[in-house]
Amino acid sequence: MNVLVVDDEPVVRDVLRTVLGRAGFRTREAATAAEGLARVEQEPFDVVLLDLMLPDRPGLEVLTELHLTHPELPVVVITAYSSVESAIAAMKEGAFHYVPKPFRNEEVVHLVRQAVEKRRLVAENKVLKARLTGLSGDMGEIVGRSAVMEQVFTTIRQAASARSTVLVMGESGTGKELVARALHRLSPRSAGAFVTVHSGALPPDLLESNLFGHVKGSFTGAVSDKRGLFKVADGGTIFFDEIGTVPLETQAKLLRVLQEREFLPVGAVEPIRSDVRVVAATNADLGRMVAEGRFREDLYYRLRVIEIPLPPLRERKEDIPLLIEALIARAAAENGRPVPSVTPAAMKALLDYDWPGNVRELENVLERALVLGNGVIGPEQLPDTVRRPIPRAVALPADGLSFHDAVAAYERSLLVAALSRTGGVQKRAAEVLRLKPTTLNEMLKRHGMLARDSGSRAGGSEPPA
């Protein structure tokens, strides 16, 4: 850890050399601005202690030059009490902090350590961002190496250069908007706008005004002309998030834009041309909605020229370790934290969980664990829903199921899950289920799940069948 001290007073340099040396820092010294700037070019430093009153140049000028040539190098300015205003000006110019003369030794050491830590985090975050780029490649923030995701990536690359509409299908949290952004970024339209429309968040009239714009006086409150999102996205891409929520009356106008490449603003008499690529996403079954009369059939077929189905996370669990690495790196960079390690027990819990909220849920769980942990993510940093997941609901057979049978099946699934987690040890399984060992033993008997040679022992050295 190298510290450069730039100060024209020999006594100050001697004191700082001694104080910082005792704290484990190696110091280099300069008595002038020119000498200090030359030192920075000759060898790497972690922190610069800079006096604002130098014989050859003002310290603020030196600070500005350092900030331009070495923007990640933290500078702590040294100033007399009479020049605190100058110190504040230095902070505005990018100084890390300031030390007033006469200074307290422990204060200097504390500030230098803080500055070193900041520099380390900045450097680490650069590495993390580079790692994220390496993990995702040309797919941006989409991460995955499973066969099903490789097929998604292939389709994105093939479809990116075309103008054809794309329908992205998948459960909530699978990353549908990320797919749309990748299509835009890899397309010839990447220099144009990428506009997102949250279809279900607006009433029909306001949605149409937002999409197509309106002319002054077309309705109460229309005090001026307004450009619609289709005009804003001209030459770019417009992404409809949850296209199934668009009202039927708006669907007809949307179909006209796709077919004729023009639209009519609310209250206008002349249509406006627009060269826009449409990407739509849905977590609903649009085919069923068409059959039920809730979605236009012609629009449905016009949207699904190219289909990109996104698998839920539970169907590509081989991607989870890679996602964990990428999402933790991103969360660490955004929160200014070092990247934590993940214990084997935590990794097992993350792999065993079904992730009904998909990648978005995984991202939130990992960020929570990062913030609450202390450099390590263990099971205790994970929410109970991940550590002790409730078994998936029992599916009804085609001929139905009695209430008693359904309860029995669900009870058995809980027993199986608890015994699986505890390696078949009944005492531990009872603790997981918060039951008395004798109660668990009776339940196992009722379901015929006791091994023949285990009898009624609560310990259960042999895992049940």
Secondary structure as the mmCIF struct_conf table of DSSP 4:
data_model
#
loop_
_struct_conf.conf_type_id
_struct_conf.id
_struct_conf.beg_label_comp_id
_struct_conf.beg_label_asym_id
_struct_conf.beg_label_seq_id
_struct_conf.end_label_comp_id
_struct_conf.end_label_asym_id
_struct_conf.end_label_seq_id
STRN STRN1 ASN A 2 VAL A 6
BEND BEND1 ASP A 8 ASP A 8
HELX_RH_AL_P HELX_RH_AL_P1 PRO A 10 ARG A 22
TURN_TY1_P TURN_TY1_P1 ALA A 23 GLY A 24
STRN STRN2 ARG A 26 ALA A 30
BEND BEND2 ALA A 31 THR A 32
HELX_RH_AL_P HELX_RH_AL_P2 ALA A 33 GLN A 42
BEND BEND3 GLU A 43 GLU A 43
BEND BEND4 ASP A 46 ASP A 46
STRN STRN3 VAL A 47 ASP A 51
BEND BEND5 LEU A 52 LEU A 52
STRN STRN4 MET A 53 MET A 53
BEND BEND6 PRO A 55 ARG A 57
STRN STRN5 PRO A 58 PRO A 58
HELX_RH_AL_P HELX_RH_AL_P3 GLY A 59 THR A 69
TURN_TY1_P TURN_TY1_P2 PRO A 71 GLU A 72
BEND BEND7 LEU A 73 LEU A 73
STRN STRN6 VAL A 75 ALA A 80
HELX_RH_3T_P HELX_RH_3T_P1 TYR A 81 SER A 83
HELX_RH_AL_P HELX_RH_AL_P4 VAL A 84 LYS A 92
TURN_TY1_P TURN_TY1_P3 GLU A 93 GLY A 94
BEND BEND8 PHE A 96 PHE A 96
STRN STRN7 HIS A 97 LYS A 101
BEND BEND9 PRO A 102 PRO A 102
HELX_LH_PP_P HELX_LH_PP_P1 PHE A 103 ARG A 104
HELX_RH_AL_P HELX_RH_AL_P5 ASN A 105 SER A 136
HELX_RH_3T_P HELX_RH_3T_P2 GLY A 137 MET A 139
TURN_TY1_P TURN_TY1_P4 GLY A 140 GLU A 141
BEND BEND10 SER A 146 SER A 146
HELX_RH_AL_P HELX_RH_AL_P6 ALA A 147 ALA A 160
TURN_TY1_P TURN_TY1_P5 SER A 161 SER A 161
BEND BEND11 ALA A 162 ALA A 162
STRN STRN8 VAL A 166 MET A 169
TURN_TY1_P TURN_TY1_P6 SER A 172 GLY A 173
BEND BEND12 THR A 174 THR A 174
HELX_RH_AL_P HELX_RH_AL_P7 LYS A 176 ARG A 185
TURN_TY1_P TURN_TY1_P7 LEU A 186 LEU A 186
BEND BEND13 SER A 187 SER A 187
TURN_TY1_P TURN_TY1_P8 PRO A 188 ALA A 191
BEND BEND14 GLY A 192 GLY A 192
STRN STRN9 PHE A 194 HIS A 198
HELX_RH_3T_P HELX_RH_3T_P3 SER A 199 ALA A 201
BEND BEND15 LEU A 202 LEU A 202
HELX_RH_AL_P HELX_RH_AL_P8 PRO A 204 PHE A 212
STRN STRN10 HIS A 214 HIS A 214
TURN_TY1_P TURN_TY1_P9 LYS A 216 GLY A 217
BEND BEND16 SER A 218 PHE A 219
TURN_TY1_P TURN_TY1_P10 THR A 220 GLY A 221
BEND BEND17 SER A 224 SER A 224
STRN STRN11 LYS A 226 LYS A 226
HELX_RH_AL_P HELX_RH_AL_P9 LEU A 229 VAL A 232
TURN_TY1_P TURN_TY1_P11 ALA A 233 GLY A 235
BEND BEND18 GLY A 236 GLY A 236
STRN STRN12 THR A 237 ASP A 241
TURN_TY1_P TURN_TY1_P12 GLU A 242 GLU A 242
HELX_RH_3T_P HELX_RH_3T_P4 ILE A 243 THR A 245
BEND BEND19 VAL A 246 VAL A 246
HELX_RH_AL_P HELX_RH_AL_P10 LEU A 248 GLU A 260
BEND BEND20 ARG A 261 ARG A 261
STRN STRN13 GLU A 262 PHE A 263
STRN STRN14 VAL A 266 VAL A 266
TURN_TY1_P TURN_TY1_P13 GLY A 267 GLY A 267
BEND BEND21 VAL A 269 GLU A 270
STRN STRN15 ILE A 272 ARG A 273
STRN STRN16 ARG A 277 THR A 282
BEND BEND22 ASN A 283 ALA A 284
HELX_RH_AL_P HELX_RH_AL_P11 LEU A 286 ALA A 291
TURN_TY1_P TURN_TY1_P14 GLU A 292 GLY A 293
BEND BEND23 ARG A 294 PHE A 295
HELX_RH_AL_P HELX_RH_AL_P12 GLU A 297 LEU A 303
TURN_TY1_P TURN_TY1_P15 ARG A 304 VAL A 305
STRN STRN17 ILE A 306 PRO A 309
HELX_LH_PP_P HELX_LH_PP_P2 LEU A 310 PRO A 312
HELX_RH_3T_P HELX_RH_3T_P5 LEU A 313 GLU A 315
HELX_RH_3T_P HELX_RH_3T_P6 LYS A 317 ASP A 319
HELX_RH_AL_P HELX_RH_AL_P13 ILE A 320 ASN A 335
TURN_TY1_P TURN_TY1_P16 GLY A 336 GLY A 336
HELX_LH_PP_P HELX_LH_PP_P3 PRO A 338 PRO A 340
STRN STRN18 SER A 341 VAL A 342
HELX_RH_AL_P HELX_RH_AL_P14 PRO A 344 ASP A 352
BEND BEND24 TYR A 353 TYR A 353
TURN_TY1_P TURN_TY1_P17 PRO A 356 GLY A 357
HELX_RH_AL_P HELX_RH_AL_P15 ASN A 358 LEU A 372
BEND BEND25 GLY A 373 GLY A 375
STRN STRN19 VAL A 376 ILE A 377
HELX_RH_3T_P HELX_RH_3T_P7 PRO A 379 GLN A 381
BEND BEND26 LEU A 382 LEU A 382
HELX_RH_AL_P HELX_RH_AL_P16 ASP A 384 ARG A 387
BEND BEND27 ARG A 388 ARG A 388
HELX_LH_PP_P HELX_LH_PP_P4 PRO A 389 PRO A 397
TURN_TY1_P TURN_TY1_P18 ALA A 398 ASP A 399
HELX_RH_AL_P HELX_RH_AL_P17 PHE A 403 ARG A 421
TURN_TY1_P TURN_TY1_P19 THR A 422 GLY A 424
HELX_RH_AL_P HELX_RH_AL_P18 GLN A 426 LEU A 433
TURN_TY1_P TURN_TY1_P20 ARG A 434 ARG A 434
HELX_RH_AL_P HELX_RH_AL_P19 PRO A 437 ARG A 446
TURN_TY1_P TURN_TY1_P21 HIS A 447 GLY A 448
BEND BEND28 LEU A 450 LEU A 450
TURN_TY1_P TURN_TY1_P22 ARG A 452 SER A 456
BEND BEND29 ALA A 458 GLY A 459
BEND BEND30 SER A 461 GLU A 462
#
